Amino acid sequence: MSDLDATDLAILRILAGDATQSAADVGRAIGIGQSAVWRRIRRLADSGILAGRRVIVDNAALGFGVTVFLGIRLAAKGRTSLEDFERAVTAIPEVQTVQHVLGQFDYRLRITARDISDFERILRRRIMTLPGVGQVEANVMLSEERRPGPLGQPADG
């Protein structure tokens, strides 16, 4: 769907910032009626541009104070299938995201843990026992700034 107009982009910006906004609130913010907002949201969802709504969970408030990005290089690409590795790693509850990437590593994981000792336990007992794991590199997140992404600013023109 490449025929997005300024109103569609405004709706996407608002929902990307807070997906809990009602259609009436979105309509008030951009100056159109609730039913028009609903029609546009439905069209955006039907076209695949809107793919669900999410909430942001505060991991620290839940007692998970450490986030680690873990790069993993598989030891022998022929012996362990990527599907076997992906199936095993996605079954680990502390693994929040699994990204298959190009570069120094084959995968990049985002892992949440209660503390560094908890992360060490996850690494030793769960990650290092996965099929095909070779080299790993951990980067502990110190802080995170959430950015609005490509819809954050209105386009010039």
C-alpha positions as CSV (number, residue, x, y, z in Angstrom):
1,M,0.0,0.0,0.0
2,S,1.9,3.0,-1.3
3,D,-0.9,5.5,-1.4
4,L,-0.6,6.7,2.2
5,D,-1.6,10.3,2.7
6,A,-0.8,12.8,5.5
7,T,-3.7,11.6,7.5
8,D,-2.7,8.0,7.3
9,L,0.8,8.9,8.4
10,A,-0.5,11.0,11.3
11,I,-2.6,8.0,12.5
12,L,0.4,5.7,12.2
13,R,2.6,8.2,14.2
14,I,0.0,8.4,17.0
15,L,-0.5,4.7,17.2
16,A,3.2,4.0,17.1
17,G,3.7,6.3,20.1
18,D,0.7,4.8,22.0
19,A,-1.3,2.0,20.6
20,T,-3.9,2.3,23.4
21,Q,-5.3,5.5,22.0
22,S,-8.9,5.2,21.0
23,A,-10.1,6.1,17.6
24,A,-11.9,9.1,19.1
25,D,-8.7,10.3,20.7
26,V,-6.8,9.9,17.4
27,G,-9.5,11.7,15.5
28,R,-9.5,14.6,18.0
29,A,-5.7,14.8,17.7
30,I,-5.7,15.0,13.9
31,G,-9.1,16.7,13.3
32,I,-11.2,14.0,11.8
33,G,-14.1,11.9,13.1
34,Q,-13.9,8.6,15.0
35,S,-15.6,6.6,12.2
36,A,-13.2,7.9,9.6
37,V,-10.2,7.0,11.8
38,W,-11.6,3.5,12.3
39,R,-12.0,3.0,8.5
40,R,-8.4,4.1,7.9
41,I,-7.1,1.9,10.7
42,R,-9.0,-1.1,9.3
43,R,-7.6,-0.3,5.8
44,L,-4.0,0.0,7.2
45,A,-4.5,-3.3,9.1
46,D,-6.0,-5.1,6.1
47,S,-3.0,-4.0,3.9
48,G,-0.5,-5.3,6.5
49,I,0.9,-1.9,7.4
50,L,-0.5,-2.2,10.9
51,A,0.4,-5.7,12.2
52,G,-1.0,-5.8,15.7
53,R,-0.7,-3.6,18.8
54,R,1.8,-4.1,21.6
55,V,2.4,-2.8,25.1
56,I,5.8,-2.1,26.5
57,V,6.5,-4.1,29.6
58,D,8.9,-2.6,32.1
59,N,11.2,-5.6,32.7
60,A,13.0,-3.9,35.6
61,A,9.7,-3.4,37.4
62,L,9.1,-7.1,37.1
63,G,12.5,-7.9,38.6
64,F,14.5,-8.4,35.4
65,G,17.2,-5.8,35.8
66,V,19.7,-7.0,33.2
67,T,19.4,-7.1,29.4
68,V,22.1,-8.7,27.4
69,F,22.6,-8.8,23.7
70,L,24.3,-12.1,22.8
71,G,26.0,-12.7,19.4
72,I,26.1,-16.4,18.5
73,R,28.2,-18.0,15.8
74,L,27.2,-21.6,15.0
75,A,30.1,-24.0,15.2
76,A,29.4,-26.0,12.1
77,K,26.7,-24.8,9.7
78,G,26.2,-28.1,8.0
79,R,25.7,-30.3,11.0
80,T,23.0,-28.3,12.9
81,S,20.2,-26.9,10.8
82,L,19.2,-23.3,11.4
83,E,15.7,-24.5,12.1
84,D,16.9,-26.8,14.9
85,F,18.8,-23.9,16.5
86,E,15.9,-21.5,16.1
87,R,13.4,-23.9,17.5
88,A,15.6,-24.6,20.6
89,V,16.5,-21.0,21.3
90,T,12.9,-19.7,21.0
91,A,11.8,-22.2,23.7
92,I,14.0,-20.3,26.3
93,P,11.7,-17.9,28.1
94,E,14.4,-15.4,28.9
95,V,15.2,-14.9,25.2
96,Q,13.1,-12.0,24.1
97,T,14.2,-11.7,20.4
98,V,16.1,-13.9,18.0
99,Q,17.5,-12.2,15.0
100,H,19.2,-14.2,12.2
101,V,21.9,-11.7,11.0
102,L,24.8,-11.3,8.5
103,G,28.2,-10.4,9.8
104,Q,30.5,-11.7,12.5
105,F,27.7,-13.8,14.1
106,D,24.9,-15.9,12.8
107,Y,22.3,-14.8,15.4
108,R,21.8,-11.9,17.8
109,L,19.6,-12.6,20.9
110,R,18.1,-10.2,23.4
111,I,18.0,-11.8,26.8
112,T,16.5,-10.6,30.0
113,A,17.7,-11.8,33.4
114,R,17.2,-10.8,37.0
115,D,20.9,-10.0,37.5
116,I,24.3,-11.0,36.1
117,S,24.4,-14.2,38.1
118,D,21.0,-15.1,36.6
119,F,22.4,-14.3,33.1
120,E,25.4,-16.5,33.8
121,R,23.1,-19.4,34.7
122,I,21.0,-18.9,31.5
123,L,24.2,-18.8,29.4
124,R,25.7,-21.9,30.9
125,R,22.7,-24.1,31.3
126,R,20.5,-23.0,28.4
127,I,22.4,-21.1,25.7
128,M,25.7,-23.0,25.6
129,T,23.8,-26.4,25.5
130,L,21.9,-25.5,22.3
131,P,22.6,-27.5,19.2
132,G,25.5,-26.0,17.2
133,V,26.5,-23.1,19.4
134,G,30.1,-22.1,18.8
135,Q,31.4,-18.7,19.6
136,V,29.3,-16.3,21.8
137,E,29.8,-12.6,22.7
138,A,27.8,-10.8,25.3
139,N,27.0,-7.1,25.5
140,V,25.2,-5.9,28.6
141,M,22.8,-3.0,28.0
142,L,23.6,0.0,30.2
143,S,20.7,2.2,29.0
144,E,18.1,2.3,26.2
145,E,16.6,5.2,24.4
146,R,13.4,4.4,22.5
147,R,13.1,6.2,19.1
148,P,9.9,6.8,17.2
149,G,11.4,5.2,14.0
150,P,10.7,6.4,10.4
151,L,7.3,7.8,11.3
152,G,8.6,10.0,14.1
153,Q,8.7,13.2,12.1
154,P,6.3,14.4,9.4
155,A,7.8,14.4,5.9
156,D,8.8,17.8,4.4
157,G,6.7,19.0,1.6
